[in-house]
């Protein structure tokens, strides 16, 4: 438009996206996290909850974990390679 190649700016017709309410993220307190782990003890979700609390991984990252992403041993590590839509 500035160079005279087009008559009007096509971007001027684009509507702005609706503003979403941004809420501050709330983390669990140490007491809440301990109660959650205690409540999950012995369930099939216990390991998943412990990994989530200790790593801070997102739901999608946790859902996409595979055994090959986990290295156990003296230098244990989890490599995030994928994320699933949750």
Buried (B, 14 or more C-beta within 10 A) or exposed (E): EEEEEEEEEEEEEEEEEEEEEEEEEEEEEEEEBEEBBEEBEEEEEBEBBBBBBEEEBBEEBBBBBEEEBEEEEEEEEBEBEEBEEE
